[in-house]
Amino acid sequence: MLSALDSMHVRRSIREFEPELVPMDTIRQLVEAAGRAPSSKNTQPWRLYLVQGPALDALVADYLAAFDAGRPGKPGYRYSPDPLPETWMARAKAVGIGIFQHKGIGREEKEKRRQHDRENFEFFGARQVFFLGTQESAYSYGTFMDCGFVLDNLMLGLASLELGSCPQFSAMAYPDLLKKHIPGSEDTLFIAALPFGRPKAGSHVNAFQPPRLPVEEWFKVVS
Ligand SMILES: Cc1cc2nc3c(=O)[nH]c(=O)nc-3n(C[C@H](O)[C@H](O)[C@H](O)COP(=O)(O)O)c2cc1C
């Protein structure tokens, strides 16, 4: 098992998965560990659903039908400022270009780009997907931070086991379909999806690890 620091360094978003399933006892240990995340006043405002098997197939079928029909996405919350600050926008564009380059998709290949977007709605081929949410009738900014700790614990825990994942906001486009396929989620605000599994061997796109800012640009010591 990788150390916490090594897991942070090797983790990256995985966008091609092997079909094999992660065993349920491994998932149970992972979720129990992820649930050790801190939260304000120990409120533990998160909810986590694992969707797999026929339930995942049914969700993907509905998702793809909605995407193919050109249905506009309507996530339950706004993730980013609109517009993005210029420096953020530049980084967002760079990561998009990097992903397309690793998939061999050129600038003008609109259909292939659409196909890439579509792959978000089939969770990049993962056979197991976590959906993270919170209580829709009561949440605030800090709630997202608390839930984010669980999301990161899951990603790092998977990385420590040499498994992969990809956090997804795009898959929050159709919360009504999530509510339809996830029983008991009527009062859930869906925050992110996390497809996970064994990274596909030899995948070019999985090799992509976007660069980070030099630490000096965002870390200051005051003494
Ligand atoms: C909450 C969240 C939502 C994201 N949504 C998507 C998504 O919908 N599709 C996707 O391909 N990547 C998505 N990403 C992955 C980011 O593009 C990725 O984390 C970023 O480019 C840094 O790359 P890395 O994760 O490989 O280090 C998301 C990341 C986060 C944290």
The ligand as a Tripos MOL2 file, in Angstrom:
@<TRIPOS>MOLECULE
LIG
   31    33     1     0     0
SMALL
NO_CHARGES

@<TRIPOS>ATOM
      1 C1        -15.0160   18.2070   -8.2530 C.3       1 LIG1
      2 C2        -14.3180   17.9060   -9.5520 C.ar      1 LIG1
      3 C3        -15.0600   17.7160  -10.6990 C.ar      1 LIG1
      4 C4        -14.4340   17.3200  -11.8870 C.ar      1 LIG1
      5 N1        -15.2020   17.0430  -12.9870 N.ar      1 LIG1
      6 C5        -14.6300   16.4430  -14.0620 C.ar      1 LIG1
      7 C6        -15.4370   15.9710  -15.1330 C.ar      1 LIG1
      8 O1        -16.6590   16.1120  -15.1320 O.2       1 LIG1
      9 N2        -14.8290   15.3280  -16.1600 N.ar      1 LIG1
     10 C7        -13.4740   15.1400  -16.1940 C.ar      1 LIG1
     11 O2        -12.9780   14.5340  -17.1570 O.2       1 LIG1
     12 N3        -12.6740   15.5820  -15.1930 N.ar      1 LIG1
     13 C8        -13.2280   16.2160  -14.1240 C.ar      1 LIG1
     14 N4        -12.4510   16.6290  -13.0700 N.ar      1 LIG1
     15 C9        -11.0160   16.3310  -13.0920 C.3       1 LIG1
     16 C10       -10.1560   17.5750  -13.2780 C.3       1 LIG1
     17 O3        -10.1440   17.9390  -14.6320 O.3       1 LIG1
     18 C11        -8.7620   17.2240  -12.7610 C.3       1 LIG1
     19 O4         -8.8110   16.9590  -11.3840 O.3       1 LIG1
     20 C12        -7.7530   18.3320  -13.0060 C.3       1 LIG1
     21 O5         -7.5970   18.5840  -14.3710 O.3       1 LIG1
     22 C13        -6.3910   17.9630  -12.3990 C.3       1 LIG1
     23 O6         -5.9670   16.7330  -12.9620 O.3       1 LIG1
     24 P1         -5.6580   15.4430  -12.0850 P.3       1 LIG1
     25 O7         -6.9130   15.0940  -11.3220 O.co2     1 LIG1
     26 O8         -5.3210   14.3930  -13.1210 O.co2     1 LIG1
     27 O9         -4.5410   15.7740  -11.1840 O.co2     1 LIG1
     28 C14       -13.0310   17.1350  -11.9120 C.ar      1 LIG1
     29 C15       -12.2810   17.4040  -10.7510 C.ar      1 LIG1
     30 C16       -12.9110   17.7670   -9.6020 C.ar      1 LIG1
     31 C17       -12.0850   17.9910   -8.3570 C.3       1 LIG1
@<TRIPOS>BOND
     1     1     2 1
     2     2     3 ar
     3     2    30 ar
     4     3     4 ar
     5     4     5 ar
     6     4    28 ar
     7     5     6 ar
     8     6     7 ar
     9     6    13 1
    10     7     8 2
    11     7     9 ar
    12     9    10 ar
    13    10    11 2
    14    10    12 ar
    15    12    13 ar
    16    13    14 ar
    17    14    15 1
    18    14    28 ar
    19    15    16 1
    20    16    17 1
    21    16    18 1
    22    18    19 1
    23    18    20 1
    24    20    21 1
    25    20    22 1
    26    22    23 1
    27    23    24 1
    28    24    25 2
    29    24    26 1
    30    24    27 1
    31    28    29 ar
    32    29    30 ar
    33    30    31 1
@<TRIPOS>SUBSTRUCTURE
     1 LIG1         1 GROUP 0 **** ****
